[in-house]
Amino acid sequence: MLGSLFTFLENWEGLIYSPVSLVYALFSLWMLIDALRRKEYLWAILIFTGFGCIWYFMSVYRGSSSPTSGFELPGSHDRKRIKQLEAQIHHLDKGHHYLQLGDILFQQGKLARAEAAYRAGLEREPGDIDGRAHLGQCMLRQKRAAEARPLLESAVSENPKHDYGHSMMALAETYSALGETQKAIHSLQQVTASNSYPRAKVQLAELYVATHQTALAQAELRDVLSDDIHAPAFQRKRDRVWIRRAKSLNRKIGRV
């Protein structure tokens, strides 16, 4: 990697006279800095090998900029199912097909389309707890916390552990966005009592810091960072947004 960087610097003068090469070189440098900041050292090595920087941009950088990054819904989704679901909706017009389509669009960060799918599903199945909860999460990601609140409260009231605690985490974030800090803390405490989600622990730590409970915040952050060391690779990749926030908050507390 260093050899490639030195070659790039040695040929800088030549690159100036080649606009395309210069743009690509600057793009590669931008991706390298981002990879180092994320501590993605293997990616940093690959960035200067052929089209490694484009591969990194598509696989890592673009995905981390999604409005739903770090706020996944439980379960995995295949984007190729969109066409299949649209066909099923056309022929059968069932609420659960709209819900599944909304979930895929949510994961892709296409929140306006996800909202439309969720609402269409609820028109057909008004009592569906998944539809209410996921629409609430969609509203929250669009910074419409006041609209998210009744949907999430309804789902959590019916089942406090709905979606393995993800609905409760979303409700806690909704309370926080609306300035109801104590309700947010209480909701996250309910989640962390039976789950070790980095998202819940980091957001709880942030609320502890905001309410001057530094010792409690440090305890949550220690748990997150300690668990991350022993987590499998797929989990570390999934939770990296929260690990970065945990490290940043930990440094901030240490400077106080």
N, C-alpha and C positions, 0 to 999 in steps of 0.2 A: 504493500500500500504506500509506504514512504517513498519507494523507488518511483512509483507512478506519479506521486505528488511532486517529487523533485524534477522529473521529466517535464511535467506540466509547467512548473515554474521556469525551467530552463528555456522552454519554448514559448514563453509568454509573449515575447516580442513578435514571434511569427503568428501567434493566435490573433493578435490585434488586427492583422491584415486579412483574417479569415473570419468574417462575422458569424457564420454558422458554428465554426469550431469554438469561437470565443463564447458564444451563448451556451453551447453544450458544456464547455469547461466550467463556466460559472454555475450552471445548473448542477454539475457533478460536485462542485465544491459546496454548494448549498445543501445537497443531500448528505454529503460527508459530515458536515457540521451538525446536521440534525441527527444523524446516526450516532455520532459521538455523544451528543447531548443525552440521547436516550440510552446510552451504553449498549448499543447494538453493534458490538465490535466486529462480529462476523460480517454483518452487512457493510460495515465501513471498509473492510478489505475488498468485498465484492464490487463496491461502487465504481472502482477504477478498472474493472475488468469488463471490457466490451460494453454491453447495455445494462450493467449492474445498477446504475443510478436510476434508470427508467423502471427496472424491476422493483427496486426499493420504493420508488415513488408510488407505484401501483399497489404494492403489497402492504406497505407499512405506513408511509406518510399520508396518503390519501385516506386510508381507513381511519387513521387517528383523528382526522379533521371532521368526521361525521358528527352531526348534532346528537346522535345517540351513542357515540363512543363511550363505553363504560356503563351504559344503561340498558344492557341487553334484557330481552324477555327470556324466560326459561325455555329450554328446548332449542334445537337447531332447525334451520330452514334451508331448503334448496331453492335458489332463485329461479331455477328452470321450471318450477312448479307454477309460476305466475300464469303462463299460457293455459296450463291444464285447469287451474282454478277459474280463470276467466271463462273457459268453455263450460265448466260445471255450473257456474253462476248463470250463464246464458240459458242453459237447458233446464236447470233445476231450481235456481233462485232460492237457495237455502242460506240461512243466516250464518251457519258455521263455516261455509265456504268464504263468505265475506270476511269473517274473523281471521281465517287462515291467510287470506290475501293481505289483510291489514297488517298482520304480524310480519309478513315478509317485507312489505313496504316500509314498516317501522324500522326494521333492522337495516334497511338500505338508506335510511335517513330521509325518505320521501314522505314527510309527515303530513302534508296536505292531502295527498292521495290516500295515505293510511287512515286519516281521520274520516274521509268520505266512505271508505270501505267499512270501518267500524260502525259508523252511523247507519249505513245501509243494513248491516247485520242486525243492529239493535232494533231497527224498524220491523224486522221480521221475527226477531226473538228478543223482546224487550227485557225479559228476566234473566238473560244470560250474564252470569257473573264475570266471565272472561271478557265479554264485550265491554262491559262497564269499566272494568279495571284497566283494560288495555287502551280504551279511549281516554281514560283519565291520564294514563302515562303519556299518551300522545299529546294531550292538552298541556301537560307539564313541560314536555320537551319543547313546546312552542311558546313557552313562557306565559301560559294562560292558567296560572295556578288557581285563580278563583273559580274557573270552570272545571278544573280537575278535581277540586276538593269534594263536591258532593258525589261524584262518580267513585272516587277512591274510598271515601268514607262508607259508602253503601256496600262496596265489595268487602272491605275489611271488617265491617260490622257483621256481615254474613259469614265470613270465614277469616279470622285474624291471620291464618297462615297461608292465605291464598297465594298461589304461584310461588310457593316455597319462601314466602317472606318478601318477595319483590314488590307486591302491592303495598305492604306496610312501609317498605323503604321509600316508595314513591309518595305515600301519604306524608311521611316525615319530611321529605323534601318540600312538599307542598306547604306544610305548616311553616317551615323555615322561610320559604319565599314570601309567605303572607305575614311574617313577623311574629309568629306564634312559637317562639323558641322552646318553651318548656314542653309544649305538646310534641314538638319535633323530637326533643331529647327522649321523652317518654316512649315514643313510638320506636325509635332506634334502639333503645334499651330492650324493648320487647323482642326485636329482631336478633340482637347480639346475644340474648340469653340462650338462644337455641341454634344460632348459626354463627359462622366465622367469616362472613362475607367482608372482604376488604372495603368495599363500598360503604357498608353500614358502619364499620369501625372508623374509617377515615372521616366520614361525615359527622359521626358522633364526636370524634376528637375535635373537629373544627367548631362544633357547637360548644364543647367544653371550654375551648380557648376563648370563644366569644363571650362566655359567661364567667370567665376568670377561674376556671377549674383546671388549672394547668396539670396538676398531678394525675387527674383522671384522663386527660388527653394523652399524656405521655404513656400511660399504661395501655391505652388502646393502640397507639402507634407502635409500641414495642411488640405487641401481639402480631400486628400486620407485617412488620418487617421481619420478625422471626419466622413466621409461617411462610413468607415468600421464599426464604432461603431453601426450604425443603420441598417447595411445591413443584409438581411436574411442569415440564416446559410449556405444554398447552395452557395450563392454568396461569402461569406467569405471563404469557403473552396476552391472555384475556384480561388479566387484572393490572396490566402495566400502567394504565391511566391512574389507578388508585395508589399504586406503589410510588409513582412519581409524586403524587400529592402528599403521600405520607412522609416521604423523605424531605420534601420542601417544608412542610409544616414542622417536622422535627427540627430542622435547621433553624427555622424561625423562632421556635420556642427556646432553643439553645442560646440564641443571641439576646433573649430578653433578660 
